[in-house]
Amino acid sequence: MTTHPLTLNRRQALNRVAVAAMAFTNPLRVRAADLPALPSQHLPQTDANTYWTRIRQDQFLLPDDRIFLNNGSLGVTPRPVLQAMTSYLERAAAMDMEETPRWGYETLDPERSEFAEFLGCQKDELAFTHNCTEAMSTIANGLDLQAGDEVILTNQEHAGGTMCWRVQEKRRGIRVRVVEIPVTPREPGEITDRLISAIGSRTRVLSFSGIITTTGLILPVKQICQSAQEKGVISVVDGAHMDGQMPVNLRELGCDYFAGSPHKWMFAPAGCGFLYGRNNLLDRLWPAIASARWDDKEQLKSARFMMVGTNNRAIFEGMMAGLRFLKSLGPDAVYARLQHLANLVVRLAKERSYLELISSDDPRFYQAIAKVRFKSQNIQPVLDALKRNKIIFLGGNEIRLSAHIHTRPSDIETFFAVCDKVARA
Ligand SMILES: Cc1ncc(COP(=O)(O)O)c(C=O)c1O
């Protein structure tokens, strides 16, 4: 069993004292220069657990006794993100800046350029939103669909990727067709075949998650989008779980529209999303929220969808800091760590006879999320014990486990040890 890193070494203890002292004199004056540096980039190769444990201790505020396994709902804000937001708020309160401290009338060009580069698209194909739900609703509400037009969804969509189409069904008489896809497919092509073979003469849109919210199942997005395009059908990807969990290159994926949630896996604070439309495809959408220049496609392009009235710009300062934090860690190293942690979850779940692994155990189909089911009906004692041990997860009889880089392997072992104790009592 991996040792639980409850004890801080001298350097970490001093770091904490220094940051705490700054926070005591003025909680908003944690300067970027005072943030602990990342450990040597060579450490992950020689001692990955020590490296990531130090990242947790230095870069996150999570107390040692807290086990967070619900990143799929919302990520944990790291120190650099918190610092970026608080320092922006402080400068805004002092009006110590040229611009009006807000977003909602601004195009945020440098920020969108940097974000677009990371996502493999153009600045003018990208708009910042508050979350994925908003981006999905902008797409569904913005397309000129007519009564009788068909939209295909999978049977495993999140409400944020479903209800936006249901509104159109009720309001405009479009037809929403739900296609069943396997929970544990044998081959990626199985999912593509199910979805593409459902396309009929009235199908206009195929809308699906790149990673399924409940089970973490990875869909073959590129293959599905390419096949949809060949049939003249618009592809909409609910990518809430993709950005930050796995490499995303929007150009290569070939989807027409994509909705993202950087506040899940990209270290962004709650309230950050994005909307992507290939080439000029955002021009085809009607905005749901309109302010001045709502129709200025020529100059604003995708930024038309950011003319939504006054909003808190500190959130996007945090989102940019989250992106830079991810880049400084090395995205590939982060993705590899996420899968390493998920592999551990899958292995330990399969070793327990009182549990059933619902999600796929084929590494082609998962990255950071796994789902287990308790065979026993009476699981309240297990849930109570998990709560007592300060373990945070999503679910009840079925539990979704989603770990990020701050999760220690010992956290996952503790989760199963707590379950063992109650289930085997
Ligand atoms: C697949 C999927 N789509 C959409 C959403 C909604 O995301 P947000 O809360 O960022 O709008 C979620 C949230 O869990 C999700 O899992």
The ligand as an SDF file (V2000), in Angstrom:
LIG
                    3D

 16 16  0  0  0  0  0  0  0  0999 V2000
  -21.3100   15.6490  -20.5670 C   0  0  0  0  0  0  0  0  0  0  0  0
  -21.6990   16.8980  -19.8350 C   0  0  0  0  0  0  0  0  0  0  0  0
  -22.2560   17.8910  -20.5060 N   0  0  0  0  0  0  0  0  0  0  0  0
  -22.5980   19.0470  -19.9270 C   0  0  0  0  0  0  0  0  0  0  0  0
  -22.3920   19.2350  -18.5810 C   0  0  0  0  0  0  0  0  0  0  0  0
  -22.7460   20.5350  -17.9740 C   0  0  0  0  0  0  0  0  0  0  0  0
  -21.5910   21.2650  -17.7660 O   0  0  0  0  0  0  0  0  0  0  0  0
  -21.6410   22.7320  -17.1340 P   0  0  0  0  0  0  0  0  0  0  0  0
  -22.0560   22.5550  -15.7330 O   0  0  0  0  0  0  0  0  0  0  0  0
  -20.2710   23.2510  -17.3470 O   0  0  0  0  0  0  0  0  0  0  0  0
  -22.6410   23.4900  -17.9240 O   0  0  0  0  0  0  0  0  0  0  0  0
  -21.8070   18.2300  -17.8240 C   0  0  0  0  0  0  0  0  0  0  0  0
  -21.5780   18.4120  -16.3750 C   0  0  0  0  0  0  0  0  0  0  0  0
  -21.3030   17.5090  -15.6450 O   0  0  0  0  0  0  0  0  0  0  0  0
  -21.4700   17.0220  -18.4620 C   0  0  0  0  0  0  0  0  0  0  0  0
  -20.9360   16.0080  -17.7790 O   0  0  0  0  0  0  0  0  0  0  0  0
  1  2  1  0
  2  3  1  0
  2 15  2  0
  3  4  2  0
  4  5  1  0
  5  6  1  0
  5 12  2  0
  6  7  1  0
  7  8  1  0
  8  9  2  0
  8 10  1  0
  8 11  1  0
 12 13  1  0
 12 15  1  0
 13 14  2  0
 15 16  1  0
M  END
$$$$
